[in-house]
């Protein structure tokens, strides 16, 4: 279900989700298995004490914090060099479409796509060709299709996006928003449309309901 408020944009610095996950995993290790750091030998289920636990990496919270800050700086520098249209694309989409997106060392675009497919947010190009009866256009092959909310400016009609999307599944003219499958190859073109305000991936259960 989509929030009824038109403006759902976030403010403030953006911290990459992958690094936040890394930090949470690290802190979880400290809480769940503190003995892995301080006790190299532990008793196993049979009562023997000759089994060494695998030690947690020597990475410290300070090092994780420094990496978070460094990643933010790399991301900020990366975004300053983008075109206006590309700068308006959310980071979670830039991560999977731009090979120059600054890597944090946590996850890959291919892994992110697998998660999105499982969450019904992405249809692989091969499947999309059949499902939407698509064929290559000029020199541009059919790409993976992402499921998006597309928010337009208050004076716009949703028909303005029709030439840049694969399939519109719902529209709300009163709130100037559409739900559509969009070819990843067309994201920059879509964000070049003057009246497109912002986009957001449709979250599970993947409904196109706008109420």
NORZIBEL-V975200 format. One record per backbone hydrogen bond with DSSP energy under -0.5 kcal/mol. NH is the residue of the N-H (numbers start at 0). CO is the residue of the C=O. E is the energy in kcal/mol with one decimal. If there is no record, write none. Layout:
BEGIN
NH/CO/E  NH/CO/E
END
This chain:
BEGIN
1/208/-0.7  7/5/-1.0  14/12/-0.6  15/13/-0.6  18/15/-0.6  19/15/-1.7  20/16/-2.3  21/17/-1.8  22/18/-2.4  23/19/-2.4  24/20/-2.6  25/21/-2.4  26/22/-2.5  27/23/-2.5  28/24/-2.1  29/25/-1.6  30/26/-1.8  31/27/-2.9  32/28/-2.3  35/32/-1.7  36/33/-1.5  37/33/-1.2  38/34/-2.5  39/37/-0.5  41/50/-1.6  43/47/-2.5  46/43/-1.7  50/41/-0.7  51/49/-0.6  52/39/-1.0  54/52/-0.6  63/59/-2.1  64/60/-2.5  65/61/-2.3  66/62/-2.2  67/63/-2.3  68/64/-2.3  69/65/-2.6  70/66/-2.5  71/67/-2.1  72/68/-2.1  73/69/-2.3  74/70/-2.5  75/71/-2.6  76/72/-2.3  77/73/-2.4  78/74/-2.4  79/75/-1.5  80/76/-0.8  80/77/-0.9  81/78/-1.3  86/82/-2.4  87/83/-0.8  87/84/-0.7  88/85/-1.4  92/89/-1.2  93/89/-2.4  94/90/-2.5  95/92/-0.7  96/92/-1.2  97/93/-2.5  98/96/-0.6  100/97/-1.9  106/104/-0.6  111/107/-2.4  112/108/-2.4  113/109/-1.8  114/110/-1.8  115/111/-2.2  116/112/-2.6  117/113/-2.1  118/114/-1.5  119/116/-1.5  120/115/-3.2  121/115/-0.9  122/144/-2.6  127/123/-2.7  128/124/-2.2  129/125/-0.9  130/126/-2.8  131/127/-2.8  133/128/-1.7  136/139/-2.1  137/135/-0.6  139/136/-2.2  140/138/-0.6  144/122/-2.9  145/181/-3.0  146/120/-2.3  147/145/-0.6  147/179/-2.9  148/199/-3.5  149/177/-3.1  150/148/-0.5  150/197/-2.7  151/175/-3.2  152/194/-2.5  155/152/-2.1  159/156/-1.9  160/157/-1.8  161/158/-1.1  163/160/-2.4  164/160/-0.5  164/161/-0.8  165/180/-2.5  166/180/-1.5  168/166/-0.5  168/178/-2.7  169/178/-1.4  171/176/-2.4  175/171/-0.8  176/171/-1.8  177/149/-2.1  178/169/-2.6  179/147/-2.4  180/166/-2.8  181/145/-2.7  183/143/-2.9  185/182/-2.3  186/183/-1.1  189/185/-2.7  190/186/-2.4  191/187/-0.6  191/188/-0.8  192/189/-1.4  195/192/-1.7  196/150/-2.5  196/194/-0.7  197/150/-1.4  199/148/-2.1  201/146/-2.3  205/202/-1.9
END
